[in-house]
Amino acid sequence: MLPACEPPMSKEERARWRRGFFTIAVVTAVVIVAAAWLGRQLPLRSPTRIALALLQGVATTVLIIAIARPLRHYDELQRRIQLEALALAFAGTAMLGTAYGFLVNAGLPDIDWGQWIWPGMVSLWVVGLVIANRRYR
């Protein structure tokens, strides 16, 4: 785990926090995948399919809160590292999304943006964490 991803705490507290976080992450992934699979079995705009889509949104929100919650316990340097990583993820996602939008206008196939934006942002956030952690080492 990257040093700036976890709140400062004792070894036992960190182990408990990691278990809780990874449990939330795995449950979120299972809920999202299961709801997507079940939703594809249902007709478009059906109430159950809409409810499953909302469930995916709630699961994603819970995961985002689990990621953001420890930020208030970070020291100034850890917050700066997170800010720089999030700024890279935000700007990088905007840049890649806009660039691909121009490519779609040029004739490339359109993609399901909802499927790619979140993984792209998380990937760029991790890249930003690695860069910022190396800078402040």
C-alpha positions, -999 to 999 in steps of 0.1 A, spaced: 0 0 0 13 35 -8 24 55 23 0 84 17 -31 62 12 -35 53 48 -43 74 78 -15 77 105 -23 51 132 -8 23 152 1 -10 135 -30 -27 150 -53 1 140 -38 2 105 -44 -36 101 -80 -32 112 -85 -2 89 -70 -21 59 -93 -51 66 -124 -28 68 -114 -9 36 -106 -40 16 -139 -55 27 -158 -24 16 -139 -25 -17 -146 -61 -24 -182 -59 -15 -186 -28 -37 -170 -46 -66 -193 -76 -61 -224 -54 -59 -214 -35 -90 -206 -66 -111 -237 -85 -99 -260 -56 -104 -246 -50 -139 -250 -87 -148 -286 -88 -134 -294 -55 -151 -284 -68 -185 -310 -96 -181 -338 -71 -178 -354 -48 -203 -342 -12 -206 -360 13 -184 -376 -14 -163 -380 -3 -126 -358 -32 -114 -330 -23 -138 -332 13 -127 -331 2 -91 -300 -19 -98 -283 10 -115 -291 31 -84 -277 4 -62 -244 6 -82 -243 43 -75 -249 38 -38 -221 12 -37 -197 35 -55 -206 64 -31 -199 42 -1 -165 33 -15 -157 70 -22 -166 79 13 -143 50 26 -115 64 5 -120 100 15 -128 96 52 -93 91 65 -81 123 48 -90 144 79 -64 124 99 -36 131 75 -8 156 82 0 185 59 24 166 37 0 136 32 -28 160 23 -5 178 -2 4 144 -18 -33 135 -20 -42 169 -35 -15 166 -62 -25 130 -70 -62 140 -72 -54 170 -93 -35 148 -118 -64 123 -119 -89 151 -124 -69 169 -151 -58 136 -168 -93 122 -170 -106 155 -184 -78 156 -210 -82 119 -220 -120 122 -221 -119 154 -242 -93 140 -265 -113 108 -271 -144 129 -277 -126 146 -305 -116 112 -319 -152 101 -318 -161 132 -338 -134 121 -363 -151 87 -367 -137 64 -340 -164 44 -322 -181 59 -292 -174 41 -259 -194 36 -227 -180 65 -207 -195 53 -174 -175 21 -177 -142 38 -182 -142 71 -163 -140 57 -128 -112 31 -135 -93 58 -154 -95 83 -126 -85 57 -100 -55 46 -122 -44 82 -127 -48 89 -89 -24 59 -82 0 73 -108 -2 107 -91 4 91 -57 35 74 -69 48 106 -85 41 128 -55 54 102 -30 87 101 -49 89 139 -50 86 142 -13 107 113 -3 
